[in-house]
Amino acid sequence: MAQYVPEPFRIKMVEPIRLISRAEREAALKEAGYNVFGLRSDDIYIDLLTDSGTSAMSQAQWAAMIEGDEAYAGARSYHRFKAVMDEIFGFKHFVPTHQGRAAENILAAIMLKDGQYIPSNMHFDTTEGIIRAKGGRPTNLVRAEAFQPKERVEFKGNMDLAKLDAFIEEKGPENIPFGMITVTNNAGGGQPVSMENLKAVSKVYRKYNIPFIIDACRFAENAYFIKLREPGYENKTILEIVQEMFSLADGATMSAKKDGIANIGGFLAMNDEDFYNQARNELILREGFPTYGGMAGRDLDAIAVGFKEAMEEPYLEYRLAQTTYLGESLLEIGVPIIEPPGAHAIYIDAGQLLPHIPNTEFPGLALSSAMYIEGGIRAVELGSVAFAYQDPDSGEWVHPALEMVRMAIPRRVYTQSHMDYIVDTLRKIVENADQFKGFSITYQPKLMRHFTAQFKPL
């Protein structure tokens, strides 16, 4: 039986939740077009849709918000935020943004031209969508083991260095305006990237004079994996590991709604002054003045505190242990997941659990629908609904290697009894797996269709 590490906090404020009846859940899902993004949060019992902006803030964060300075320019909140940014991330420049995709949008608007390629270990949905919207071609070059769910590799999020080098040679560095890596690798099971791999990726990008941008959403979780698993880092602090990680890059994008443990916010950071000046101008057009960047001052204060709390080792130990407890408990009842468990989420291999449903009928959607109907649990499909795309050259639909459902665990929100309830719900689904049917699409937008698409059961 998996070990559950006690929460390193006490609960002093609660939010009521309720489990509506099965008939009400069936009606709610139908009204939402069988897309769990369309459900009302009041109708959710356990919400694992995302860990982005859904975490519980601490008493220190709430206290910091009271001191928020809402001056339009030069607010005290900005300067407190900047001091933490300088200490942790160490880039020469940054602009705050209201969330991560705003940072990605500014990055793409400045640097990306139609037809250019952006390599990464694996791009997540908003990054991929923004690159495609600008006419770019996001390319995933993660190590092969990432597509072998049961293969237990310590740093399964690592970039395949040979593939990266060959890709740059094939496409030409002049056609790659910047290169990325995501830590941890969200689209591939929340798997970490080693410091050794980060150093090697940085070396490759710099050999070709390609700017290296880190997607830093879960930087603290990645650093803790490095401390636990990589020789030579066991005695380093999380801050020291984080500082070394970002010293290898030319810039970073981040949604602070993850390892900022905040409800909103993000940033785009860089060392190049010309890039900064362009980003600052784009920020004024899209987000706001450079010292607030689309956020209230109080949010900047909350993030500044949250960055520090996200690097506390007792918190990180609990964070990883809670996810491991859920993952190992699911394996015990026969639920196939991406192994080993990551830090922020458990990824169910829906294609293996529901092998009778082809990827054209969306087994991940069938599973996420079943989880809601059976237990009021909301999780997100990360398979052919989210990541299938039409090849710009052939026009053929390209499906992802894995059909997954992600259960993202909000930070400091749910307890062991909630994890056990999730396991009990999945046990019932496993027992009746052959009864579930696929879906067809009745409406879809051109990009990032999983947010608003509508479906009907087959």
Kinemage of the C-alpha trace (Angstrom):
@kinemage 1
@onewidth
@group {chain A} dominant
@subgroup {mainchain}
@vectorlist {calphas} color= white
{ca met a 1} P 0.000 0.000 0.000
{ca ala a 2} L 1.322 3.436 -0.910
{ca gln a 3} L 2.467 5.682 1.933
{ca tyr a 4} L 0.631 8.967 2.538
{ca val a 5} L 2.742 11.791 3.976
{ca pro a 6} L 0.790 13.997 6.424
{ca glu a 7} L 0.018 17.502 5.208
{ca pro a 8} L 2.578 20.046 6.509
{ca phe a 9} L -0.201 22.493 7.347
{ca arg a 10} L -3.434 22.842 9.302
{ca ile a 11} L -6.741 23.772 7.684
{ca lys a 12} L -8.212 27.018 9.038
{ca met a 13} L -10.743 27.846 6.325
{ca val a 14} L -12.974 25.483 4.349
{ca glu a 15} L -14.986 25.615 1.127
{ca pro a 16} L -18.114 23.417 1.051
{ca ile a 17} L -18.448 20.901 -1.782
{ca arg a 18} L -21.386 18.651 -2.606
{ca leu a 19} L -22.009 15.511 -4.605
{ca ile a 20} L -25.125 15.965 -6.716
{ca ser a 21} L -27.135 12.906 -7.741
{ca arg a 22} L -26.153 10.675 -10.632
{ca ala a 23} L -29.198 11.815 -12.626
{ca glu a 24} L -28.202 15.449 -12.088
{ca arg a 25} L -24.647 14.669 -13.193
{ca glu a 26} L -25.885 12.970 -16.353
{ca ala a 27} L -28.062 15.976 -17.179
{ca ala a 28} L -25.248 18.436 -16.434
{ca leu a 29} L -22.778 16.614 -18.683
{ca lys a 30} L -25.274 16.422 -21.530
{ca glu a 31} L -25.996 20.140 -21.224
{ca ala a 32} L -22.234 20.799 -21.367
{ca gly a 33} L -22.002 18.961 -24.684
{ca tyr a 34} L -20.044 16.181 -22.941
{ca asn a 35} L -17.146 18.570 -22.475
{ca val a 36} L -16.168 18.802 -18.808
{ca phe a 37} L -14.870 22.352 -19.383
{ca gly a 38} L -18.528 23.343 -19.772
{ca leu a 39} L -19.611 22.057 -16.353
{ca arg a 40} L -20.482 24.420 -13.512
{ca ser a 41} L -18.004 24.166 -10.638
{ca asp a 42} L -20.971 23.875 -8.245
{ca asp a 43} L -21.742 20.535 -9.892
{ca ile a 44} L -18.227 19.133 -9.310
{ca tyr a 45} L -17.398 17.057 -6.247
{ca ile a 46} L -13.625 16.701 -6.738
{ca asp a 47} L -12.127 19.000 -9.367
{ca leu a 48} L -8.941 17.701 -10.976
{ca leu a 49} L -9.344 19.616 -14.233
{ca thr a 50} L -6.155 21.580 -13.574
{ca asp a 51} L -3.689 22.604 -10.890
{ca ser a 52} L -3.477 26.040 -12.534
{ca gly a 53} L -4.840 28.771 -10.306
{ca thr a 54} L -6.834 26.283 -8.227
{ca ser a 55} L -4.470 25.871 -5.279
{ca ala a 56} L -5.037 27.083 -1.723
{ca met a 57} L -3.062 30.169 -0.743
{ca ser a 58} L -1.398 30.414 2.661
{ca gln a 59} L -2.001 32.830 5.501
{ca ala a 60} L 1.241 34.577 4.501
{ca gln a 61} L -0.034 35.038 0.942
{ca trp a 62} L -3.375 36.420 2.108
{ca ala a 63} L -1.550 38.769 4.471
{ca ala a 64} L 0.687 39.949 1.639
{ca met a 65} L -2.379 40.706 -0.481
{ca ile a 66} L -3.633 43.158 2.126
{ca glu a 67} L -0.416 45.139 1.651
{ca gly a 68} L -0.880 45.252 -2.121
{ca asp a 69} L -0.099 48.614 -3.685
{ca glu a 70} L -2.433 49.333 -6.595
{ca ala a 71} L -0.497 52.277 -8.014
{ca tyr a 72} L -0.618 52.186 -11.818
{ca ala a 73} L 3.140 52.590 -12.176
{ca gly a 74} L 6.041 51.819 -9.843
{ca ala a 75} L 3.969 50.125 -7.143
{ca arg a 76} L 5.656 48.730 -4.027
{ca ser a 77} L 4.114 45.369 -4.931
{ca tyr a 78} L 6.088 45.301 -8.173
{ca his a 79} L 9.372 46.005 -6.439
{ca arg a 80} L 8.734 43.269 -3.856
{ca phe a 81} L 7.910 40.915 -6.730
{ca lys a 82} L 11.053 41.988 -8.617
{ca ala a 83} L 13.285 41.279 -5.625
{ca val a 84} L 12.011 37.684 -5.492
{ca met a 85} L 12.286 37.307 -9.278
{ca asp a 86} L 15.912 38.464 -9.198
{ca glu a 87} L 16.800 36.108 -6.360
{ca ile a 88} L 15.148 32.971 -7.731
{ca phe a 89} L 15.280 33.195 -11.521
{ca gly a 90} L 18.185 35.561 -12.048
{ca phe a 91} L 17.360 36.909 -15.503
{ca lys a 92} L 18.395 40.474 -16.297
{ca his a 93} L 14.887 41.507 -17.359
{ca phe a 94} L 11.277 40.365 -17.084
{ca val a 95} L 7.737 41.568 -17.658
{ca pro a 96} L 4.818 40.386 -15.496
{ca thr a 97} L 1.783 38.960 -17.309
{ca his a 98} L -1.678 37.932 -16.193
{ca gln a 99} L -0.884 34.244 -16.888
{ca gly a 100} L 1.468 31.976 -18.801
{ca arg a 101} L -0.226 32.066 -22.189
{ca ala a 102} L 0.086 35.854 -22.223
{ca ala a 103} L 3.848 35.451 -21.858
{ca glu a 104} L 3.832 32.846 -24.645
{ca asn a 105} L 1.800 35.174 -26.863
{ca ile a 106} L 4.278 38.018 -26.434
{ca leu a 107} L 7.216 35.679 -27.046
{ca ala a 108} L 5.640 34.348 -30.245
{ca ala a 109} L 4.563 37.800 -31.450
{ca ile a 110} L 8.127 39.089 -31.227
{ca met a 111} L 10.212 36.124 -32.316
{ca leu a 112} L 8.122 33.714 -34.416
{ca lys a 113} L 7.470 33.958 -38.162
{ca asp a 114} L 5.183 31.888 -40.339
{ca gly a 115} L 6.600 28.447 -41.166
{ca gln a 116} L 9.287 28.435 -38.475
{ca tyr a 117} L 9.869 25.542 -36.081
{ca ile a 118} L 9.940 25.508 -32.277
{ca pro a 119} L 11.477 22.368 -30.718
{ca ser a 120} L 10.852 21.285 -27.133
{ca asn a 121} L 10.701 18.106 -25.110
{ca met a 122} L 6.890 18.410 -25.281
{ca his a 123} L 4.797 21.532 -25.788
{ca phe a 124} L 1.658 21.800 -23.687
{ca asp a 125} L -1.687 22.841 -25.140
{ca thr a 126} L -1.543 26.642 -24.937
{ca thr a 127} L 2.079 26.778 -26.078
{ca glu a 128} L 1.331 24.519 -29.021
{ca gly a 129} L -1.848 26.416 -29.892
{ca ile a 130} L -0.165 29.815 -29.801
{ca ile a 131} L 2.707 28.611 -31.986
{ca arg a 132} L 0.260 27.152 -34.532
{ca ala a 133} L -1.841 30.338 -34.452
{ca lys a 134} L 1.260 32.292 -35.506
{ca gly a 135} L 1.929 29.863 -38.365
{ca gly a 136} L 4.712 28.073 -36.510
{ca arg a 137} L 5.295 24.355 -36.164
{ca pro a 138} L 5.764 23.065 -32.614
{ca thr a 139} L 7.879 19.916 -32.525
{ca asn a 140} L 8.207 17.463 -29.628
{ca leu a 141} L 11.584 15.755 -29.198
{ca val a 142} L 11.206 14.069 -25.815
{ca arg a 143} L 13.060 10.817 -25.120
{ca ala a 144} L 11.411 7.671 -26.498
{ca glu a 145} L 10.613 6.270 -23.043
{ca ala a 146} L 8.052 9.048 -22.570
{ca phe a 147} L 5.721 7.096 -24.864
{ca gln a 148} L 6.127 3.858 -22.922
{ca pro a 149} L 3.749 4.333 -19.982
{ca lys a 150} L 5.011 1.440 -17.853
{ca glu a 151} L 8.710 2.194 -18.364
{ca arg a 152} L 10.056 3.586 -15.061
{ca val a 153} L 12.737 6.129 -15.915
{ca glu a 154} L 13.836 8.712 -13.361
{ca phe a 155} L 13.936 11.660 -15.781
{ca lys a 156} L 11.324 10.700 -18.331
{ca gly a 157} L 10.852 14.313 -19.400
{ca asn a 158} L 14.364 14.652 -20.817
{ca met a 159} L 14.935 15.920 -24.347
{ca asp a 160} L 16.348 13.411 -26.826
{ca leu a 161} L 19.633 15.175 -27.576
{ca ala a 162} L 20.389 13.279 -30.764
{ca lys a 163} L 16.952 14.094 -32.141
{ca leu a 164} L 17.347 17.756 -31.185
{ca asp a 165} L 20.698 18.103 -32.913
{ca ala a 166} L 19.485 16.258 -36.027
{ca phe a 167} L 16.292 18.345 -36.128
{ca ile a 168} L 18.208 21.620 -36.045
{ca glu a 169} L 20.551 20.395 -38.782
{ca glu a 170} L 17.601 19.295 -40.929
{ca lys a 171} L 15.481 22.440 -40.579
{ca gly a 172} L 18.358 24.902 -40.309
{ca pro a 173} L 18.988 27.098 -37.245
{ca glu a 174} L 17.834 30.123 -39.238
{ca asn a 175} L 14.338 28.558 -39.234
{ca ile a 176} L 14.281 28.070 -35.460
{ca pro a 177} L 13.863 31.459 -33.725
{ca phe a 178} L 14.023 29.931 -30.246
{ca gly a 179} L 14.049 26.517 -28.616
{ca met a 180} L 12.201 25.420 -25.491
{ca ile a 181} L 12.009 22.804 -22.771
{ca thr a 182} L 9.172 22.303 -20.279
{ca val a 183} L 9.892 21.552 -16.600
{ca thr a 184} L 8.281 19.378 -15.496
{ca asn a 185} L 7.061 17.850 -18.770
{ca asn a 186} L 3.311 18.393 -18.423
{ca ala a 187} L 2.148 16.873 -21.708
{ca gly a 188} L 4.193 13.728 -21.027
{ca gly a 189} L 2.928 12.806 -17.582
{ca gly a 190} L 4.378 15.543 -15.392
{ca gln a 191} L 7.805 13.925 -15.677
{ca pro a 192} L 10.957 15.789 -14.596
{ca val a 193} L 13.986 16.917 -16.591
{ca ser a 194} L 17.468 16.303 -15.174
{ca met a 195} L 20.074 19.003 -14.674
{ca glu a 196} L 22.412 16.993 -16.893
{ca asn a 197} L 19.852 17.131 -19.693
{ca leu a 198} L 19.221 20.854 -19.184
{ca lys a 199} L 22.956 21.502 -19.468
{ca ala a 200} L 23.207 19.421 -22.635
{ca val a 201} L 20.136 21.057 -24.226
{ca ser a 202} L 21.555 24.490 -23.432
{ca lys a 203} L 24.841 23.482 -25.061
{ca val a 204} L 23.067 22.338 -28.239
{ca tyr a 205} L 20.995 25.496 -28.546
{ca arg a 206} L 24.032 27.698 -27.965
{ca lys a 207} L 26.082 25.765 -30.516
{ca tyr a 208} L 23.553 26.926 -33.114
{ca asn a 209} L 23.033 30.383 -31.544
{ca ile a 210} L 19.355 29.606 -30.835
{ca pro a 211} L 17.854 31.356 -27.776
{ca phe a 212} L 16.927 28.832 -25.066
{ca ile a 213} L 13.578 29.442 -23.315
{ca ile a 214} L 12.399 27.368 -20.343
{ca asp a 215} L 8.681 26.822 -19.774
{ca ala a 216} L 9.020 27.132 -16.010
{ca cys a 217} L 5.501 26.454 -14.690
{ca arg a 218} L 6.580 23.726 -12.258
{ca phe a 219} L 10.179 24.714 -11.637
{ca ala a 220} L 10.164 23.902 -7.908
{ca glu a 221} L 8.741 20.422 -8.406
{ca asn a 222} L 11.364 19.749 -11.077
{ca ala a 223} L 14.128 20.984 -8.775
{ca tyr a 224} L 12.962 18.659 -5.994
{ca phe a 225} L 13.106 15.678 -8.360
{ca ile a 226} L 16.693 16.692 -9.198
{ca lys a 227} L 17.545 16.832 -5.500
{ca leu a 228} L 16.036 13.388 -4.899
{ca arg a 229} L 17.290 11.595 -7.990
{ca glu a 230} L 20.387 13.216 -9.468
{ca pro a 231} L 23.823 12.506 -7.967
{ca gly a 232} L 25.598 15.592 -6.706
{ca tyr a 233} L 22.436 17.529 -5.846
{ca glu a 234} L 21.266 15.729 -2.715
{ca asn a 235} L 22.900 18.299 -0.414
{ca lys a 236} L 21.963 21.403 -2.396
{ca thr a 237} L 19.012 23.594 -1.456
{ca ile a 238} L 16.040 23.890 -3.783
{ca leu a 239} L 16.946 27.535 -4.357
{ca glu a 240} L 20.487 26.599 -5.404
{ca ile a 241} L 19.155 23.988 -7.839
{ca val a 242} L 16.606 26.419 -9.273
{ca gln a 243} L 19.211 29.127 -9.748
{ca glu a 244} L 21.453 26.676 -11.613
{ca met a 245} L 18.565 25.556 -13.832
{ca phe a 246} L 17.770 29.082 -15.011
{ca ser a 247} L 21.419 30.092 -15.400
{ca leu a 248} L 21.463 27.701 -18.374
{ca ala a 249} L 18.715 29.546 -20.278
{ca asp a 250} L 18.293 32.817 -22.145
{ca gly a 251} L 14.751 33.351 -20.909
{ca ala a 252} L 11.643 31.767 -19.475
{ca thr a 253} L 7.870 31.818 -19.651
{ca met a 254} L 5.806 30.973 -16.620
{ca ser a 255} L 2.280 30.638 -15.372
{ca ala a 256} L 2.555 31.538 -11.692
{ca lys a 257} L -0.786 29.786 -11.231
{ca lys a 258} L 1.253 26.583 -10.791
{ca asp a 259} L 4.431 26.843 -8.704
{ca gly a 260} L 3.579 30.396 -7.733
{ca ile a 261} L 0.659 28.863 -5.792
{ca ala a 262} L -1.486 31.809 -6.859
{ca asn a 263} L -4.834 32.255 -8.568
{ca ile a 264} L -3.517 34.403 -11.411
{ca gly a 265} L -0.264 35.700 -12.853
{ca gly a 266} L 2.879 34.875 -14.777
{ca phe a 267} L 5.933 36.378 -16.427
{ca leu a 268} L 8.189 36.466 -19.461
{ca ala a 269} L 11.873 36.758 -18.549
{ca met a 270} L 14.958 37.289 -20.686
{ca asn a 271} L 18.583 38.445 -20.663
{ca asp a 272} L 18.640 40.224 -24.037
{ca glu a 273} L 17.922 43.951 -23.683
{ca asp a 274} L 16.506 44.387 -27.191
{ca phe a 275} L 14.122 41.490 -26.625
{ca tyr a 276} L 13.116 43.074 -23.321
{ca asn a 277} L 12.373 46.432 -24.929
{ca gln a 278} L 10.182 44.769 -27.551
{ca ala a 279} L 8.454 42.654 -24.922
{ca arg a 280} L 7.778 45.707 -22.799
{ca asn a 281} L 6.110 47.458 -25.725
{ca glu a 282} L 4.019 44.380 -26.530
{ca leu a 283} L 3.075 44.152 -22.855
{ca ile a 284} L 1.748 47.713 -22.844
{ca leu a 285} L -0.410 46.910 -25.883
{ca arg a 286} L -1.713 43.574 -24.588
{ca glu a 287} L -1.519 43.505 -20.784
{ca gly a 288} L -0.784 46.823 -19.150
{ca phe a 289} L 2.044 48.948 -17.786
{ca pro a 290} L 5.316 47.029 -17.164
{ca thr a 291} L 5.052 47.251 -13.394
{ca tyr a 292} L 1.683 45.515 -13.198
{ca gly a 293} L 1.347 43.570 -16.464
{ca gly a 294} L -2.352 42.794 -16.305
{ca met a 295} L -2.432 42.023 -12.585
{ca ala a 296} L -3.478 43.783 -9.430
{ca gly a 297} L -0.617 44.713 -7.137
{ca arg a 298} L -1.959 42.344 -4.491
{ca asp a 299} L -1.562 39.453 -6.931
{ca leu a 300} L 2.098 40.314 -7.447
{ca asp a 301} L 2.553 40.183 -3.680
{ca ala a 302} L 0.793 36.831 -3.407
{ca ile a 303} L 2.994 35.334 -6.130
{ca ala a 304} L 6.182 36.662 -4.548
{ca val a 305} L 5.323 34.806 -1.341
{ca gly a 306} L 4.089 31.759 -3.276
{ca phe a 307} L 7.386 31.349 -5.165
{ca lys a 308} L 9.180 31.047 -1.828
{ca glu a 309} L 6.641 28.639 -0.354
{ca ala a 310} L 6.757 26.419 -3.448
{ca met a 311} L 10.450 25.767 -2.750
{ca glu a 312} L 9.975 24.676 0.887
{ca glu a 313} L 11.081 21.058 1.192
{ca pro a 314} L 8.372 19.865 3.636
{ca tyr a 315} L 5.769 21.149 1.188
{ca leu a 316} L 7.495 19.498 -1.793
{ca glu a 317} L 7.859 16.198 0.068
{ca tyr a 318} L 4.122 16.207 0.775
{ca arg a 319} L 3.285 17.331 -2.767
{ca leu a 320} L 5.147 14.464 -4.430
{ca ala a 321} L 4.019 11.925 -1.855
{ca gln a 322} L 0.332 12.778 -2.296
{ca thr a 323} L 0.572 12.265 -6.053
{ca thr a 324} L 2.543 9.042 -5.598
{ca tyr a 325} L -0.061 7.754 -3.137
{ca leu a 326} L -2.827 8.280 -5.680
{ca gly a 327} L -0.820 6.807 -8.539
{ca glu a 328} L 0.342 3.683 -6.729
{ca ser a 329} L -3.151 3.123 -5.304
{ca leu a 330} L -4.598 3.231 -8.820
{ca leu a 331} L -2.012 0.749 -10.075
{ca glu a 332} L -3.045 -1.642 -7.317
{ca ile a 333} L -6.611 -1.786 -8.673
{ca gly a 334} L -5.535 -2.196 -12.284
{ca val a 335} L -5.723 1.390 -13.585
{ca pro a 336} L -2.894 1.929 -16.113
{ca ile a 337} L -1.056 5.202 -15.579
{ca ile a 338} L 2.063 6.953 -16.807
{ca glu a 339} L 4.797 5.571 -14.564
{ca pro a 340} L 6.418 6.593 -12.364
{ca pro a 341} L 3.954 9.140 -10.928
{ca gly a 342} L 4.983 12.750 -11.454
{ca ala a 343} L 4.433 15.623 -9.041
{ca his a 344} L 1.372 17.615 -10.058
{ca ala a 345} L -0.874 15.017 -11.679
{ca ile a 346} L -1.637 11.398 -12.439
{ca tyr a 347} L -2.104 10.529 -16.113
{ca ile a 348} L -4.353 7.564 -16.854
{ca asp a 349} L -3.612 5.626 -20.034
{ca ala a 350} L -7.165 5.725 -21.374
{ca gly a 351} L -6.183 3.968 -24.574
{ca gln a 352} L -5.068 0.926 -22.583
{ca leu a 353} L -7.981 1.052 -20.130
{ca leu a 354} L -10.542 1.324 -22.947
{ca pro a 355} L -8.835 -0.522 -25.839
{ca his a 356} L -12.135 -1.119 -27.649
{ca ile a 357} L -12.515 2.637 -28.306
{ca pro a 358} L -10.313 3.862 -31.206
{ca asn a 359} L -8.547 7.211 -31.037
{ca thr a 360} L -10.991 8.615 -33.601
{ca glu a 361} L -13.740 8.054 -31.007
{ca phe a 362} L -11.760 9.637 -28.147
{ca pro a 363} L -11.192 7.078 -25.367
{ca gly a 364} L -9.911 9.832 -23.065
{ca leu a 365} L -13.172 11.716 -23.406
{ca ala a 366} L -15.087 8.509 -22.707
{ca leu a 367} L -13.076 8.009 -19.517
{ca ser a 368} L -13.371 11.608 -18.283
{ca ser a 369} L -17.122 11.441 -18.888
{ca ala a 370} L -17.345 8.185 -16.946
{ca met a 371} L -15.397 9.660 -14.021
{ca tyr a 372} L -17.855 12.524 -13.763
{ca ile a 373} L -20.964 10.375 -14.117
{ca glu a 374} L -19.698 7.771 -11.652
{ca gly a 375} L -18.227 10.024 -8.984
{ca gly a 376} L -18.612 13.723 -9.760
{ca ile a 377} L -14.880 13.907 -10.528
{ca arg a 378} L -13.698 16.310 -13.225
{ca ala a 379} L -10.471 15.408 -15.062
{ca val a 380} L -9.188 16.530 -18.437
{ca glu a 381} L -8.671 14.556 -21.641
{ca leu a 382} L -5.136 14.892 -23.007
{ca gly a 383} L -5.349 12.687 -26.063
{ca ser a 384} L -6.741 13.108 -29.540
{ca val a 385} L -9.225 15.797 -28.522
{ca ala a 386} L -6.465 18.010 -27.108
{ca phe a 387} L -3.457 17.135 -29.245
{ca ala a 388} L -4.541 15.685 -32.611
{ca tyr a 389} L -3.879 18.161 -35.415
{ca gln a 390} L -4.076 18.454 -39.176
{ca asp a 391} L -0.663 18.339 -40.816
{ca pro a 392} L -0.214 21.659 -42.670
{ca asp a 393} L 1.409 19.888 -45.614
{ca ser a 394} L -0.687 16.741 -46.102
{ca gly a 395} L -3.930 17.814 -44.429
{ca glu a 396} L -4.024 14.437 -42.658
{ca trp a 397} L -4.972 14.205 -38.996
{ca val a 398} L -2.034 13.285 -36.776
{ca his a 399} L -2.965 11.643 -33.471
{ca pro a 400} L -0.803 11.696 -30.333
{ca ala a 401} L 1.036 8.544 -29.282
{ca leu a 402} L -0.964 8.254 -26.058
{ca glu a 403} L -4.639 8.757 -25.189
{ca met a 404} L -4.513 10.145 -21.663
{ca val a 405} L -6.723 11.580 -18.947
{ca arg a 406} L -4.934 13.908 -16.545
{ca met a 407} L -5.966 14.232 -12.927
{ca ala a 408} L -4.196 17.428 -11.841
{ca ile a 409} L -4.086 17.839 -8.065
{ca pro a 410} L -4.531 21.400 -6.773
{ca arg a 411} L -1.899 22.339 -4.193
{ca arg a 412} L -2.920 22.168 -0.515
{ca val a 413} L -6.579 21.515 -1.334
{ca tyr a 414} L -7.509 17.814 -1.052
{ca thr a 415} L -6.769 15.241 1.651
{ca gln a 416} L -6.146 11.498 1.795
{ca ser a 417} L -9.856 10.713 2.011
{ca his a 418} L -10.381 12.552 -1.289
{ca met a 419} L -7.605 10.481 -2.886
{ca asp a 420} L -9.251 7.297 -1.592
{ca tyr a 421} L -12.596 8.386 -3.027
{ca ile a 422} L -10.971 8.875 -6.441
{ca val a 423} L -9.534 5.363 -6.249
{ca asp a 424} L -12.926 3.887 -5.292
{ca thr a 425} L -14.562 5.660 -8.243
{ca leu a 426} L -11.962 4.364 -10.701
{ca arg a 427} L -12.356 0.856 -9.284
{ca lys a 428} L -16.009 0.865 -10.376
{ca ile a 429} L -15.023 2.092 -13.844
{ca val a 430} L -12.367 -0.609 -14.230
{ca glu a 431} L -14.923 -3.291 -13.358
{ca asn a 432} L -17.195 -2.106 -16.190
{ca ala a 433} L -14.623 -0.795 -18.668
{ca asp a 434} L -15.944 -2.752 -21.651
{ca gln a 435} L -19.348 -1.068 -21.371
{ca phe a 436} L -18.185 2.441 -22.198
{ca lys a 437} L -18.625 3.896 -25.692
{ca gly a 438} L -16.819 6.547 -27.694
{ca phe a 439} L -17.878 10.003 -28.876
{ca ser a 440} L -18.088 12.048 -32.053
{ca ile a 441} L -17.587 15.797 -32.425
{ca thr a 442} L -20.561 18.043 -33.162
{ca tyr a 443} L -18.635 21.353 -32.951
{ca gln a 444} L -14.969 22.283 -32.825
{ca pro a 445} L -12.914 25.472 -33.233
{ca lys a 446} L -9.792 25.499 -35.390
{ca leu a 447} L -7.285 25.635 -32.523
{ca met a 448} L -7.236 24.316 -28.940
{ca arg a 449} L -10.544 22.622 -29.572
{ca his a 450} L -10.652 20.758 -26.263
{ca phe a 451} L -11.655 23.905 -24.377
{ca thr a 452} L -14.936 24.516 -26.225
{ca ala a 453} L -15.677 21.538 -28.505
{ca gln a 454} L -19.050 19.779 -28.243
{ca phe a 455} L -19.650 16.023 -28.507
{ca lys a 456} L -22.310 13.358 -28.639
{ca pro a 457} L -22.020 9.757 -27.437
{ca leu a 458} L -21.934 7.033 -30.066
